[in-house]
């Protein structure tokens, strides 16, 4: 049994390594995304609002207005009032501050703009003296620090689903599985070899990409690398198992591609790859918990950003292990060798 499993494992590894385009895509895509996001969002504190200022002949730096000293607001000069008003109307600029007439200053905001509403409160509101101000300090988390688990997880997801599910359907369609069925190889041995092969390749690529981009960008890592590795292993196993489940009986590459896209795209948007679901509908947040990518990313970010240990992320690990066992059992039970 071990000999047969290792033979299939070796053959699948060689097939992937010899496909240089797929190998390059799996390595370069996450690196380019991480570096691109680091470049876009690096450089210190970014302004949260954009305010156009119409101020006549007086230089912007010489205007003595307390509002202009507010931090995290990008104040810039405009000379064409109609054009600036048009941009406010279309939410391209959050506010127009007209100081051209010192005796009658005014501001213009879009009534439907959330940022305009906040700026109006900052400009016109007074501090509530019933509150006591306290300062907290801590290491700021950059967007790239928050993003990197999502990008690596997304890359793992696509590679696990399509690299296993689509390949097995192709094997079945071209008769390769039918020939294997004539050998002593059992379905569970073939499936185990596919899981092991994809897991080895994905983890090798992901670790290499993480180390390479970390040397360039310098990620924040508060927790244990061992805990992070365990999260990645269980997350990859669950998604490989899901890909095998999809490919267990499907005979059409087109149908397989559609089903895999049906699984991967909701995970990419609902599992927190690019943005957090905090503040969205509660039912949507609960629904996202059934997705393996959600469990993996929440555990990975807890380890990397909050310093969580294995005990803290144990519910996520158990959920991933349960998903893996369920998907593998269903896939092995329903596996079909031949193309009808």
C-alpha positions, 0 to 999 in steps of 0.5 A: 500500500505504501509503495503504491501511494508513494509512486502516485505521490512522486508522479503527481509532484513531478507533473506539477514541478514540470508545469513551469507556468503553473509553478511560476503563477503560484509563486509570483502572484502572491508576491506581486500582490503583497508588494503592490499593497505594501507600496500603495499603503506604506509611507506613514499615516494616510489621510482619511478625508480630502478637503478642497480649500478655496482661499482667494489670494492668501496662501494656504499656509498663512490661513489662521484656521484651527480646522486646517490644523486637523490631522489626517485630513488632506487639505489642498488648494482649488481655484475653480469653484464650480469644478470643486463643487461638482467633485463634492457632488460626486463624492470625489472630494469630501468637503469644499471649504470656501474661505475666499471671503473672510467675513463669510466663510462657508463649507459645502458637503454632500448630504449623502456622504458619510465622510462629509457628515463626519467632517461637518461634525469636526468642523462645527461640533464642540467637545463634549466635556462629560468625557475624560480623555485617556491615551492608549499606545501600541504598535500600529498594524499596517494594512499589509500586515493584516492583508498578507494572511488573506493573500497567502490564504487566497493563493492556497485556496485557488491552488488547492481547489483547482490544482486537485479538483480540476486535475482529477476531472481531467484524469477521469476525462482522458481515461487516466483514472480508468487505467489506474483502476486496472491496477491494485491501486485503491481509491483511498490510496489515490486520494491520499496521494493527491492530498499529500502531494498538493499539501507538500507543494502548497506548503513549500510554496507558501513558506517560501513566499512568506519568507521572501516577502517578509525579508522585503516588507517585514511583517508583524508577527506576534505569535508562534511560527509553529502555531501559524504552520499548524493553522496553514496545514489544517487550512490547506488540508480542508481546502484540498479535501473540498476540491477532491469532493467536487471532483469525486464524480464530476466528468466534465471540466466545464462543470468542474470549473463552474463548481470550483468557481462557485466555491472559491469566489464567495470564499474570497469575498466573505472570508476576509481576504481583502476586508473585514466583515465587522459591521456587516449583517450578523447573518452574513458573518455567521454564514461565513464561518462555514467556509474553511478559508474563514476559519483559517484566516481568522486563526492566522490573523489571531496568531500573527497580529494578536499573539494567540497560541494554539489553545486560543485558536483551537476552535478554528483548528477543530473546525478545519479538522472536522471539515477535512475529515468530512470532505475526505470521507464523502469524497472517498465514498463517492469517488468514481474511476471511469468516465461514463 
